[in-house]
Amino acid sequence: SYLGLVPREHSSGMRERRGGITGAGNDTSELLVETAWHYRHKPVVGRALRIRRRAQSPKVIALAGRALRRLTLRQRRMIHQGKHPNLVTIAVARKLAGFVWNVLHPASTATA
């Protein structure tokens, strides 16, 4: 909820009502949303990205590749379903926040 990429909540007592993702947040959420717009493009690892990846661990690179494929697919699927591009971008940003959390907190992920 710190990022503002959570569903709206209108709950009271025993009644739970949740709405769409708010998209309201801080500078970090703005950065995630701006990054999410780039998932509209073909998922390609260019020369500059390959150079930056040299210093990273193989696990982080594998996770980044998985995120690139999954987020691009999610973006395209939602657009194909007729969702508004802004809504799609917020949804992809929320999913991206999950991948970032996974990189920063590897011990919190369950191993299957």
Biopython code that builds the backbone (N, CA, C, O; Angstrom):
import numpy as np
from Bio.PDB.StructureBuilder import StructureBuilder

atoms = [
    (1, "SER", "N", (0.824, -1.193, 0.000)),
    (1, "SER", "CA", (0.000, 0.000, 0.000)),
    (1, "SER", "C", (0.871, 1.261, 0.000)),
    (1, "SER", "O", (0.398, 2.336, -0.371)),
    (2, "TYR", "N", (2.131, 1.139, 0.411)),
    (2, "TYR", "CA", (3.037, 2.283, 0.421)),
    (2, "TYR", "C", (3.153, 2.893, -0.974)),
    (2, "TYR", "O", (3.287, 4.108, -1.117)),
    (3, "LEU", "N", (3.100, 2.041, -2.004)),
    (3, "LEU", "CA", (3.250, 2.523, -3.369)),
    (3, "LEU", "C", (1.960, 3.085, -3.946)),
    (3, "LEU", "O", (1.989, 3.758, -4.976)),
    (4, "GLY", "N", (0.833, 2.821, -3.304)),
    (4, "GLY", "CA", (-0.437, 3.294, -3.815)),
    (4, "GLY", "C", (-0.986, 2.438, -4.930)),
    (4, "GLY", "O", (-1.986, 2.804, -5.549)),
    (5, "LEU", "N", (-0.360, 1.306, -5.204)),
    (5, "LEU", "CA", (-0.801, 0.421, -6.281)),
    (5, "LEU", "C", (-1.622, -0.722, -5.690)),
    (5, "LEU", "O", (-1.323, -1.896, -5.910)),
    (6, "VAL", "N", (-2.646, -0.367, -4.950)),
    (6, "VAL", "CA", (-3.502, -1.343, -4.266)),
    (6, "VAL", "C", (-4.959, -1.049, -4.612)),
    (6, "VAL", "O", (-5.276, 0.052, -5.062)),
    (7, "PRO", "N", (-5.854, -2.028, -4.407)),
    (7, "PRO", "CA", (-7.269, -1.774, -4.686)),
    (7, "PRO", "C", (-7.866, -0.754, -3.726)),
    (7, "PRO", "O", (-7.442, -0.648, -2.575)),
    (8, "ARG", "N", (-8.845, -0.013, -4.205)),
    (8, "ARG", "CA", (-9.599, 0.881, -3.321)),
    (8, "ARG", "C", (-10.365, 0.030, -2.330)),
    (8, "ARG", "O", (-10.773, -1.087, -2.647)),
    (9, "GLU", "N", (-10.557, 0.546, -1.154)),
    (9, "GLU", "CA", (-11.265, -0.196, -0.113)),
    (9, "GLU", "C", (-12.403, 0.657, 0.425)),
    (9, "GLU", "O", (-12.189, 1.795, 0.843)),
    (10, "HIS", "N", (-13.610, 0.110, 0.414)),
    (10, "HIS", "CA", (-14.791, 0.751, 0.976)),
    (10, "HIS", "C", (-15.490, -0.268, 1.861)),
    (10, "HIS", "O", (-16.608, -0.689, 1.561)),
    (11, "SER", "N", (-14.848, -0.666, 2.943)),
    (11, "SER", "CA", (-15.375, -1.715, 3.798)),
    (11, "SER", "C", (-15.856, -1.135, 5.110)),
    (11, "SER", "O", (-15.353, -0.122, 5.595)),
    (12, "SER", "N", (-16.861, -1.820, 5.677)),
    (12, "SER", "CA", (-17.400, -1.396, 6.957)),
    (12, "SER", "C", (-18.014, -2.612, 7.640)),
    (12, "SER", "O", (-18.845, -3.308, 7.057)),
    (13, "GLY", "N", (-17.603, -2.860, 8.869)),
    (13, "GLY", "CA", (-18.162, -3.991, 9.603)),
    (13, "GLY", "C", (-17.921, -5.302, 8.887)),
    (13, "GLY", "O", (-16.780, -5.635, 8.566)),
    (14, "MET", "N", (-18.974, -6.043, 8.634)),
    (14, "MET", "CA", (-18.875, -7.343, 7.973)),
    (14, "MET", "C", (-18.824, -7.230, 6.446)),
    (14, "MET", "O", (-18.544, -8.216, 5.765)),
    (15, "ARG", "N", (-19.089, -6.061, 5.916)),
    (15, "ARG", "CA", (-19.144, -5.867, 4.473)),
    (15, "ARG", "C", (-17.771, -5.472, 3.928)),
    (15, "ARG", "O", (-17.139, -4.546, 4.438)),
    (16, "GLU", "N", (-17.318, -6.169, 2.906)),
    (16, "GLU", "CA", (-16.054, -5.834, 2.249)),
    (16, "GLU", "C", (-16.341, -5.436, 0.816)),
    (16, "GLU", "O", (-16.956, -6.189, 0.060)),
    (17, "ARG", "N", (-15.892, -4.255, 0.452)),
    (17, "ARG", "CA", (-16.026, -3.792, -0.925)),
    (17, "ARG", "C", (-14.682, -3.258, -1.383)),
    (17, "ARG", "O", (-14.117, -2.354, -0.768)),
    (18, "ARG", "N", (-14.182, -3.822, -2.455)),
    (18, "ARG", "CA", (-12.911, -3.369, -3.014)),
    (18, "ARG", "C", (-13.141, -2.897, -4.435)),
    (18, "ARG", "O", (-13.953, -3.452, -5.174)),
    (19, "GLY", "N", (-12.412, -1.866, -4.793)),
    (19, "GLY", "CA", (-12.525, -1.308, -6.139)),
    (19, "GLY", "C", (-11.274, -1.587, -6.945)),
    (19, "GLY", "O", (-10.530, -2.523, -6.652)),
    (20, "GLY", "N", (-11.048, -0.780, -7.949)),
    (20, "GLY", "CA", (-9.886, -0.933, -8.807)),
    (20, "GLY", "C", (-8.621, -0.407, -8.146)),
    (20, "GLY", "O", (-8.678, 0.201, -7.078)),
    (21, "ILE", "N", (-7.490, -0.640, -8.779)),
    (21, "ILE", "CA", (-6.205, -0.172, -8.271)),
    (21, "ILE", "C", (-6.202, 1.353, -8.292)),
    (21, "ILE", "O", (-6.625, 1.970, -9.269)),
    (22, "THR", "N", (-5.722, 1.955, -7.203)),
    (22, "THR", "CA", (-5.803, 3.404, -7.075)),
    (22, "THR", "C", (-4.811, 4.135, -7.967)),
    (22, "THR", "O", (-5.185, 5.104, -8.627)),
    (23, "GLY", "N", (-3.560, 3.699, -8.007)),
    (23, "GLY", "CA", (-2.559, 4.406, -8.787)),
    (23, "GLY", "C", (-2.048, 5.653, -8.102)),
    (23, "GLY", "O", (-1.200, 6.357, -8.650)),
    (24, "ALA", "N", (-2.553, 5.941, -6.903)),
    (24, "ALA", "CA", (-2.078, 7.095, -6.140)),
    (24, "ALA", "C", (-0.885, 6.652, -5.311)),
    (24, "ALA", "O", (-0.914, 5.577, -4.713)),
    (25, "GLY", "N", (0.139, 7.447, -5.268)),
    (25, "GLY", "CA", (1.308, 7.040, -4.498)),
    (25, "GLY", "C", (2.356, 8.122, -4.442)),
    (25, "GLY", "O", (2.057, 9.312, -4.536)),
    (26, "ASN", "N", (3.596, 7.685, -4.287)),
    (26, "ASN", "CA", (4.702, 8.610, -4.124)),
    (26, "ASN", "C", (5.613, 8.565, -5.354)),
    (26, "ASN", "O", (5.223, 8.044, -6.399)),
    (27, "ASP", "N", (6.812, 9.106, -5.228)),
    (27, "ASP", "CA", (7.755, 9.133, -6.346)),
    (27, "ASP", "C", (8.132, 7.735, -6.811)),
    (27, "ASP", "O", (8.373, 7.520, -7.999)),
    (28, "THR", "N", (8.185, 6.784, -5.886)),
    (28, "THR", "CA", (8.532, 5.412, -6.249)),
    (28, "THR", "C", (7.459, 4.819, -7.151)),
    (28, "THR", "O", (7.775, 4.155, -8.138)),
    (29, "SER", "N", (6.206, 5.051, -6.823)),
    (29, "SER", "CA", (5.136, 4.508, -7.670)),
    (29, "SER", "C", (5.144, 5.190, -9.033)),
    (29, "SER", "O", (4.859, 4.551, -10.045)),
    (30, "GLU", "N", (5.464, 6.470, -9.069)),
    (30, "GLU", "CA", (5.559, 7.165, -10.349)),
    (30, "GLU", "C", (6.649, 6.544, -11.216)),
    (30, "GLU", "O", (6.477, 6.405, -12.427)),
    (31, "LEU", "N", (7.756, 6.176, -10.608)),
    (31, "LEU", "CA", (8.844, 5.534, -11.334)),
    (31, "LEU", "C", (8.408, 4.164, -11.851)),
    (31, "LEU", "O", (8.719, 3.805, -12.987)),
    (32, "LEU", "N", (7.692, 3.398, -11.028)),
    (32, "LEU", "CA", (7.201, 2.090, -11.463)),
    (32, "LEU", "C", (6.201, 2.232, -12.610)),
    (32, "LEU", "O", (6.233, 1.448, -13.559)),
    (33, "VAL", "N", (5.326, 3.214, -12.530)),
    (33, "VAL", "CA", (4.343, 3.427, -13.594)),
    (33, "VAL", "C", (5.048, 3.848, -14.876)),
    (33, "VAL", "O", (4.709, 3.369, -15.958)),
    (34, "GLU", "N", (6.014, 4.729, -14.761)),
    (34, "GLU", "CA", (6.771, 5.151, -15.946)),
    (34, "GLU", "C", (7.501, 3.969, -16.568)),
    (34, "GLU", "O", (7.551, 3.841, -17.792)),
    (35, "THR", "N", (8.065, 3.108, -15.732)),
    (35, "THR", "CA", (8.745, 1.912, -16.224)),
    (35, "THR", "C", (7.753, 0.971, -16.888)),
    (35, "THR", "O", (8.067, 0.360, -17.910)),
    (36, "ALA", "N", (6.564, 0.848, -16.323)),
    (36, "ALA", "CA", (5.557, -0.069, -16.857)),
    (36, "ALA", "C", (5.138, 0.301, -18.276)),
    (36, "ALA", "O", (4.763, -0.572, -19.058)),
    (37, "TRP", "N", (5.198, 1.573, -18.611)),
    (37, "TRP", "CA", (4.845, 1.975, -19.981)),
    (37, "TRP", "C", (5.756, 1.313, -21.013)),
    (37, "TRP", "O", (5.349, 1.107, -22.156)),
    (38, "HIS", "N", (6.973, 0.983, -20.622)),
    (38, "HIS", "CA", (7.936, 0.406, -21.566)),
    (38, "HIS", "C", (7.633, -1.045, -21.905)),
    (38, "HIS", "O", (8.217, -1.588, -22.843)),
    (39, "TYR", "N", (6.746, -1.676, -21.176)),
    (39, "TYR", "CA", (6.405, -3.071, -21.472)),
    (39, "TYR", "C", (5.471, -3.179, -22.671)),
    (39, "TYR", "O", (5.044, -4.281, -23.015)),
    (40, "ARG", "N", (5.145, -2.062, -23.312)),
    (40, "ARG", "CA", (4.371, -2.092, -24.551)),
    (40, "ARG", "C", (5.227, -2.580, -25.709)),
    (40, "ARG", "O", (4.701, -3.052, -26.717)),
    (41, "HIS", "N", (6.528, -2.470, -25.570)),
    (41, "HIS", "CA", (7.443, -2.788, -26.660)),
    (41, "HIS", "C", (7.886, -4.247, -26.611)),
    (41, "HIS", "O", (7.729, -4.928, -25.598)),
    (42, "LYS", "N", (8.434, -4.702, -27.709)),
    (42, "LYS", "CA", (8.924, -6.073, -27.816)),
    (42, "LYS", "C", (9.999, -6.312, -26.747)),
    (42, "LYS", "O", (10.888, -5.479, -26.571)),
    (43, "PRO", "N", (9.921, -7.455, -26.025)),
    (43, "PRO", "CA", (10.903, -7.713, -24.963)),
    (43, "PRO", "C", (12.261, -8.129, -25.530)),
    (43, "PRO", "O", (12.471, -9.296, -25.861)),
    (44, "VAL", "N", (13.165, -7.183, -25.638)),
    (44, "VAL", "CA", (14.492, -7.423, -26.196)),
    (44, "VAL", "C", (15.544, -6.957, -25.197)),
    (44, "VAL", "O", (15.407, -5.898, -24.585)),
    (45, "VAL", "N", (16.594, -7.757, -25.038)),
    (45, "VAL", "CA", (17.724, -7.361, -24.208)),
    (45, "VAL", "C", (18.783, -6.812, -25.157)),
    (45, "VAL", "O", (19.449, -7.565, -25.868)),
    (46, "GLY", "N", (18.926, -5.504, -25.156)),
    (46, "GLY", "CA", (19.861, -4.850, -26.061)),
    (46, "GLY", "C", (21.292, -4.855, -25.532)),
    (46, "GLY", "O", (21.581, -5.390, -24.462)),
    (47, "ARG", "N", (22.164, -4.253, -26.305)),
    (47, "ARG", "CA", (23.588, -4.207, -25.978)),
    (47, "ARG", "C", (23.851, -3.507, -24.637)),
    (47, "ARG", "O", (24.600, -4.014, -23.802)),
    (48, "ALA", "N", (23.234, -2.350, -24.441)),
    (48, "ALA", "CA", (23.464, -1.584, -23.207)),
    (48, "ALA", "C", (23.004, -2.370, -21.982)),
    (48, "ALA", "O", (23.674, -2.351, -20.949)),
    (49, "LEU", "N", (21.871, -3.060, -22.085)),
    (49, "LEU", "CA", (21.379, -3.854, -20.957)),
    (49, "LEU", "C", (22.283, -5.049, -20.685)),
    (49, "LEU", "O", (22.527, -5.389, -19.528)),
    (50, "ARG", "N", (22.777, -5.683, -21.730)),
    (50, "ARG", "CA", (23.720, -6.807, -21.535)),
    (50, "ARG", "C", (24.971, -6.339, -20.786)),
    (50, "ARG", "O", (25.486, -7.059, -19.931)),
    (51, "ILE", "N", (25.451, -5.158, -21.101)),
    (51, "ILE", "CA", (26.636, -4.620, -20.421)),
    (51, "ILE", "C", (26.334, -4.358, -18.944)),
    (51, "ILE", "O", (27.145, -4.688, -18.079)),
    (52, "ARG", "N", (25.163, -3.763, -18.650)),
    (52, "ARG", "CA", (24.788, -3.489, -17.256)),
    (52, "ARG", "C", (24.586, -4.773, -16.463)),
    (52, "ARG", "O", (24.814, -4.801, -15.254)),
    (53, "ARG", "N", (24.163, -5.827, -17.136)),
    (53, "ARG", "CA", (23.897, -7.089, -16.448)),
    (53, "ARG", "C", (25.161, -7.852, -16.049)),
    (53, "ARG", "O", (25.080, -8.779, -15.243)),
    (54, "ARG", "N", (26.285, -7.499, -16.573)),
    (54, "ARG", "CA", (27.525, -8.239, -16.292)),
    (54, "ARG", "C", (27.834, -8.326, -14.804)),
    (54, "ARG", "O", (28.363, -9.335, -14.340)),
    (55, "ALA", "N", (27.512, -7.290, -14.061)),
    (55, "ALA", "CA", (27.840, -7.250, -12.632)),
    (55, "ALA", "C", (26.764, -7.896, -11.766)),
    (55, "ALA", "O", (26.913, -7.950, -10.545)),
    (56, "GLN", "N", (25.683, -8.387, -12.371)),
    (56, "GLN", "CA", (24.573, -8.944, -11.603)),
    (56, "GLN", "C", (24.711, -10.462, -11.449)),
    (56, "GLN", "O", (25.382, -11.129, -12.236)),
    (57, "SER", "N", (24.060, -10.979, -10.420)),
    (57, "SER", "CA", (24.083, -12.430, -10.201)),
    (57, "SER", "C", (23.168, -13.114, -11.222)),
    (57, "SER", "O", (22.212, -12.506, -11.704)),
    (58, "PRO", "N", (23.458, -14.362, -11.548)),
    (58, "PRO", "CA", (22.614, -15.091, -12.504)),
    (58, "PRO", "C", (21.159, -15.215, -12.047)),
    (58, "PRO", "O", (20.251, -15.225, -12.879)),
    (59, "LYS", "N", (20.928, -15.310, -10.743)),
    (59, "LYS", "CA", (19.555, -15.412, -10.238)),
    (59, "LYS", "C", (18.767, -14.139, -10.535)),
    (59, "LYS", "O", (17.604, -14.203, -10.934)),
    (60, "VAL", "N", (19.397, -12.992, -10.341)),
    (60, "VAL", "CA", (18.729, -11.715, -10.600)),
    (60, "VAL", "C", (18.473, -11.558, -12.096)),
    (60, "VAL", "O", (17.412, -11.074, -12.490)),
    (61, "ILE", "N", (19.419, -11.955, -12.925)),
    (61, "ILE", "CA", (19.243, -11.869, -14.370)),
    (61, "ILE", "C", (18.107, -12.776, -14.822)),
    (61, "ILE", "O", (17.306, -12.390, -15.674)),
    (62, "ALA", "N", (18.031, -13.982, -14.258)),
    (62, "ALA", "CA", (16.945, -14.907, -14.615)),
    (62, "ALA", "C", (15.595, -14.339, -14.194)),
    (62, "ALA", "O", (14.623, -14.432, -14.944)),
    (63, "LEU", "N", (15.529, -13.759, -13.016)),
    (63, "LEU", "CA", (14.287, -13.157, -12.534)),
    (63, "LEU", "C", (13.894, -11.970, -13.406)),
    (63, "LEU", "O", (12.715, -11.782, -13.707)),
    (64, "ALA", "N", (14.871, -11.173, -13.808)),
    (64, "ALA", "CA", (14.589, -10.019, -14.668)),
    (64, "ALA", "C", (14.066, -10.477, -16.032)),
    (64, "ALA", "O", (13.147, -9.870, -16.582)),
    (65, "GLY", "N", (14.645, -11.539, -16.569)),
    (65, "GLY", "CA", (14.163, -12.073, -17.846)),
    (65, "GLY", "C", (12.746, -12.593, -17.743)),
    (65, "GLY", "O", (11.926, -12.371, -18.634)),
    (66, "ARG", "N", (12.459, -13.287, -16.649)),
    (66, "ARG", "CA", (11.105, -13.799, -16.413)),
    (66, "ARG", "C", (10.114, -12.644, -16.265)),
    (66, "ARG", "O", (9.003, -12.697, -16.793)),
    (67, "ALA", "N", (10.526, -11.607, -15.546)),
    (67, "ALA", "CA", (9.666, -10.439, -15.363)),
    (67, "ALA", "C", (9.416, -9.752, -16.707)),
    (67, "ALA", "O", (8.288, -9.355, -16.998)),
    (68, "LEU", "N", (10.439, -9.613, -17.511)),
    (68, "LEU", "CA", (10.302, -8.968, -18.816)),
    (68, "LEU", "C", (9.272, -9.694, -19.669)),
    (68, "LEU", "O", (8.403, -9.061, -20.269)),
    (69, "ARG", "N", (9.365, -11.024, -19.726)),
    (69, "ARG", "CA", (8.420, -11.799, -20.533)),
    (69, "ARG", "C", (7.006, -11.741, -19.963)),
    (69, "ARG", "O", (6.046, -11.505, -20.697)),
    (70, "ARG", "N", (6.879, -11.957, -18.648)),
    (70, "ARG", "CA", (5.551, -12.009, -18.033)),
    (70, "ARG", "C", (4.838, -10.663, -18.080)),
    (70, "ARG", "O", (3.638, -10.608, -18.346)),
    (71, "LEU", "N", (5.561, -9.582, -17.824)),
    (71, "LEU", "CA", (4.922, -8.266, -17.806)),
    (71, "LEU", "C", (4.529, -7.809, -19.206)),
    (71, "LEU", "O", (3.489, -7.176, -19.387)),
    (72, "THR", "N", (5.359, -8.127, -20.195)),
    (72, "THR", "CA", (5.012, -7.794, -21.573)),
    (72, "THR", "C", (3.782, -8.578, -22.010)),
    (72, "THR", "O", (2.885, -8.028, -22.649)),
    (73, "LEU", "N", (3.740, -9.860, -21.665)),
    (73, "LEU", "CA", (2.589, -10.686, -22.005)),
    (73, "LEU", "C", (1.330, -10.182, -21.311)),
    (73, "LEU", "O", (0.264, -10.117, -21.924)),
    (74, "ARG", "N", (1.451, -9.828, -20.041)),
    (74, "ARG", "CA", (0.294, -9.310, -19.294)),
    (74, "ARG", "C", (-0.223, -8.019, -19.924)),
    (74, "ARG", "O", (-1.431, -7.832, -20.072)),
    (75, "GLN", "N", (0.688, -7.141, -20.287)),
    (75, "GLN", "CA", (0.306, -5.877, -20.901)),
    (75, "GLN", "C", (-0.426, -6.131, -22.216)),
    (75, "GLN", "O", (-1.479, -5.541, -22.458)),
    (76, "ARG", "N", (0.103, -6.981, -23.048)),
    (76, "ARG", "CA", (-0.512, -7.251, -24.346)),
    (76, "ARG", "C", (-1.860, -7.945, -24.195)),
    (76, "ARG", "O", (-2.802, -7.642, -24.928)),
    (77, "ARG", "N", (-1.955, -8.866, -23.257)),
    (77, "ARG", "CA", (-3.214, -9.586, -23.038)),
    (77, "ARG", "C", (-4.315, -8.628, -22.600)),
    (77, "ARG", "O", (-5.440, -8.699, -23.095)),
    (78, "MET", "N", (-3.992, -7.734, -21.673)),
    (78, "MET", "CA", (-4.997, -6.799, -21.184)),
    (78, "MET", "C", (-5.420, -5.794, -22.250)),
    (78, "MET", "O", (-6.598, -5.446, -22.334)),
    (79, "ILE", "N", (-4.486, -5.326, -23.060)),
    (79, "ILE", "CA", (-4.815, -4.423, -24.161)),
    (79, "ILE", "C", (-5.713, -5.141, -25.159)),
    (79, "ILE", "O", (-6.681, -4.568, -25.660)),
    (80, "HIS", "N", (-5.386, -6.409, -25.448)),
    (80, "HIS", "CA", (-6.193, -7.197, -26.382)),
    (80, "HIS", "C", (-7.615, -7.397, -25.859)),
    (80, "HIS", "O", (-8.554, -7.504, -26.648)),
    (81, "GLN", "N", (-7.781, -7.447, -24.533)),
    (81, "GLN", "CA", (-9.097, -7.592, -23.924)),
    (81, "GLN", "C", (-9.898, -6.286, -23.962)),
    (81, "GLN", "O", (-11.067, -6.253, -23.577)),
    (82, "GLY", "N", (-9.255, -5.220, -24.429)),
    (82, "GLY", "CA", (-9.954, -3.946, -24.553)),
    (82, "GLY", "C", (-9.833, -3.043, -23.339)),
    (82, "GLY", "O", (-10.568, -2.062, -23.224)),
    (83, "LYS", "N", (-8.912, -3.358, -22.429)),
    (83, "LYS", "CA", (-8.723, -2.518, -21.248)),
    (83, "LYS", "C", (-8.063, -1.201, -21.651)),
    (83, "LYS", "O", (-7.311, -1.142, -22.624)),
    (84, "HIS", "N", (-8.351, -0.161, -20.899)),
    (84, "HIS", "CA", (-7.771, 1.159, -21.165)),
    (84, "HIS", "C", (-6.265, 1.102, -20.900)),
    (84, "HIS", "O", (-5.842, 0.504, -19.910)),
    (85, "PRO", "N", (-5.442, 1.716, -21.768)),
    (85, "PRO", "CA", (-3.985, 1.656, -21.598)),
    (85, "PRO", "C", (-3.491, 2.156, -20.236)),
    (85, "PRO", "O", (-2.524, 1.616, -19.701)),
    (86, "ASN", "N", (-4.141, 3.180, -19.668)),
    (86, "ASN", "CA", (-3.711, 3.667, -18.360)),
    (86, "ASN", "C", (-3.962, 2.631, -17.275)),
    (86, "ASN", "O", (-3.125, 2.443, -16.392)),
    (87, "LEU", "N", (-5.099, 1.960, -17.329)),
    (87, "LEU", "CA", (-5.414, 0.912, -16.366)),
    (87, "LEU", "C", (-4.421, -0.242, -16.493)),
    (87, "LEU", "O", (-3.956, -0.788, -15.493)),
    (88, "VAL", "N", (-4.107, -0.599, -17.723)),
    (88, "VAL", "CA", (-3.155, -1.679, -17.971)),
    (88, "VAL", "C", (-1.792, -1.318, -17.389)),
    (88, "VAL", "O", (-1.139, -2.156, -16.768)),
    (89, "THR", "N", (-1.370, -0.093, -17.583)),
    (89, "THR", "CA", (-0.064, 0.341, -17.090)),
    (89, "THR", "C", (0.001, 0.284, -15.569)),
    (89, "THR", "O", (1.020, -0.131, -15.016)),
    (90, "ILE", "N", (-1.059, 0.688, -14.881)),
    (90, "ILE", "CA", (-1.083, 0.623, -13.423)),
    (90, "ILE", "C", (-1.022, -0.831, -12.962)),
    (90, "ILE", "O", (-0.329, -1.146, -11.996)),
    (91, "ALA", "N", (-1.746, -1.719, -13.649)),
    (91, "ALA", "CA", (-1.729, -3.141, -13.290)),
    (91, "ALA", "C", (-0.337, -3.738, -13.491)),
    (91, "ALA", "O", (0.126, -4.524, -12.664)),
    (92, "VAL", "N", (0.327, -3.372, -14.576)),
    (92, "VAL", "CA", (1.683, -3.872, -14.839)),
    (92, "VAL", "C", (2.659, -3.300, -13.811)),
    (92, "VAL", "O", (3.569, -4.002, -13.370)),
    (93, "ALA", "N", (2.482, -2.040, -13.426)),
    (93, "ALA", "CA", (3.342, -1.433, -12.408)),
    (93, "ALA", "C", (3.206, -2.164, -11.074)),
    (93, "ALA", "O", (4.194, -2.372, -10.369)),
    (94, "ARG", "N", (1.987, -2.551, -10.733)),
    (94, "ARG", "CA", (1.767, -3.293, -9.486)),
    (94, "ARG", "C", (2.464, -4.645, -9.544)),
    (94, "ARG", "O", (3.075, -5.070, -8.564)),
    (95, "LYS", "N", (2.378, -5.318, -10.676)),
    (95, "LYS", "CA", (3.047, -6.605, -10.841)),
    (95, "LYS", "C", (4.569, -6.408, -10.802)),
    (95, "LYS", "O", (5.285, -7.232, -10.233)),
    (96, "LEU", "N", (5.054, -5.334, -11.397)),
    (96, "LEU", "CA", (6.480, -5.018, -11.382)),
    (96, "LEU", "C", (6.963, -4.799, -9.951)),
    (96, "LEU", "O", (8.070, -5.207, -9.601)),
    (97, "ALA", "N", (6.146, -4.164, -9.131)),
    (97, "ALA", "CA", (6.507, -3.962, -7.721)),
    (97, "ALA", "C", (6.724, -5.303, -7.033)),
    (97, "ALA", "O", (7.594, -5.420, -6.170)),
    (98, "GLY", "N", (5.946, -6.311, -7.402)),
    (98, "GLY", "CA", (6.135, -7.649, -6.841)),
    (98, "GLY", "C", (7.471, -8.255, -7.235)),
    (98, "GLY", "O", (8.129, -8.891, -6.411)),
    (99, "PHE", "N", (7.876, -8.066, -8.477)),
    (99, "PHE", "CA", (9.178, -8.567, -8.910)),
    (99, "PHE", "C", (10.317, -7.836, -8.194)),
    (99, "PHE", "O", (11.311, -8.453, -7.812)),
    (100, "VAL", "N", (10.171, -6.538, -8.017)),
    (100, "VAL", "CA", (11.197, -5.764, -7.301)),
    (100, "VAL", "C", (11.285, -6.248, -5.855)),
    (100, "VAL", "O", (12.380, -6.400, -5.314)),
    (101, "TRP", "N", (10.137, -6.486, -5.236)),
    (101, "TRP", "CA", (10.117, -7.006, -3.861)),
    (101, "TRP", "C", (10.851, -8.349, -3.801)),
    (101, "TRP", "O", (11.608, -8.606, -2.864)),
    (102, "ASN", "N", (10.624, -9.197, -4.797)),
    (102, "ASN", "CA", (11.258, -10.509, -4.837)),
    (102, "ASN", "C", (12.780, -10.400, -4.919)),
    (102, "ASN", "O", (13.492, -11.195, -4.306)),
    (103, "VAL", "N", (13.274, -9.431, -5.664)),
    (103, "VAL", "CA", (14.724, -9.236, -5.767)),
    (103, "VAL", "C", (15.294, -8.727, -4.447)),
    (103, "VAL", "O", (16.365, -9.161, -4.023)),
    (104, "LEU", "N", (14.581, -7.809, -3.799)),
    (104, "LEU", "CA", (15.090, -7.200, -2.569)),
    (104, "LEU", "C", (14.905, -8.083, -1.336)),
    (104, "LEU", "O", (15.624, -7.916, -0.351)),
    (105, "HIS", "N", (13.960, -9.014, -1.372)),
    (105, "HIS", "CA", (13.675, -9.892, -0.237)),
    (105, "HIS", "C", (13.633, -11.347, -0.687)),
    (105, "HIS", "O", (12.573, -11.970, -0.622)),
    (106, "PRO", "N", (14.761, -11.912, -1.147)),
    (106, "PRO", "CA", (14.745, -13.277, -1.684)),
    (106, "PRO", "C", (14.358, -14.325, -0.637)),
    (106, "PRO", "O", (13.832, -15.378, -0.999)),
    (107, "ALA", "N", (14.600, -14.070, 0.623)),
    (107, "ALA", "CA", (14.277, -15.054, 1.657)),
    (107, "ALA", "C", (12.776, -15.162, 1.880)),
    (107, "ALA", "O", (12.303, -16.164, 2.415)),
    (108, "SER", "N", (12.024, -14.148, 1.478)),
    (108, "SER", "CA", (10.587, -14.154, 1.721)),
    (108, "SER", "C", (9.820, -14.963, 0.687)),
    (108, "SER", "O", (8.628, -15.211, 0.874)),
    (109, "THR", "N", (10.473, -15.387, -0.411)),
    (109, "THR", "CA", (9.776, -16.155, -1.420)),
    (109, "THR", "C", (9.794, -17.630, -1.072)),
    (109, "THR", "O", (10.788, -18.149, -0.565)),
    (110, "ALA", "N", (8.713, -18.282, -1.343)),
    (110, "ALA", "CA", (8.599, -19.704, -1.040)),
    (110, "ALA", "C", (9.300, -20.505, -2.126)),
    (110, "ALA", "O", (9.169, -20.194, -3.310)),
    (111, "THR", "N", (10.032, -21.518, -1.739)),
    (111, "THR", "CA", (10.693, -22.377, -2.706)),
    (111, "THR", "C", (9.830, -23.601, -2.928)),
    (111, "THR", "O", (9.446, -24.290, -1.983)),
    (112, "ALA", "N", (9.533, -23.858, -4.177)),
    (112, "ALA", "CA", (8.671, -24.999, -4.503)),
    (112, "ALA", "C", (9.471, -26.116, -5.106)),
    (112, "ALA", "O", (8.914, -27.161, -5.444)),
]
sb = StructureBuilder()
sb.init_structure("model")
sb.init_model(0)
sb.init_chain("A")
sb.init_seg("    ")
for serial, (resi, resn, name, xyz) in enumerate(atoms, 1):
    if name == "N":
        sb.init_residue(resn, " ", resi, " ")
    sb.init_atom(name, np.array(xyz, "f"), 0.0, 1.0, " ", f" {name:<3s}", serial, name[0])
structure = sb.get_structure()
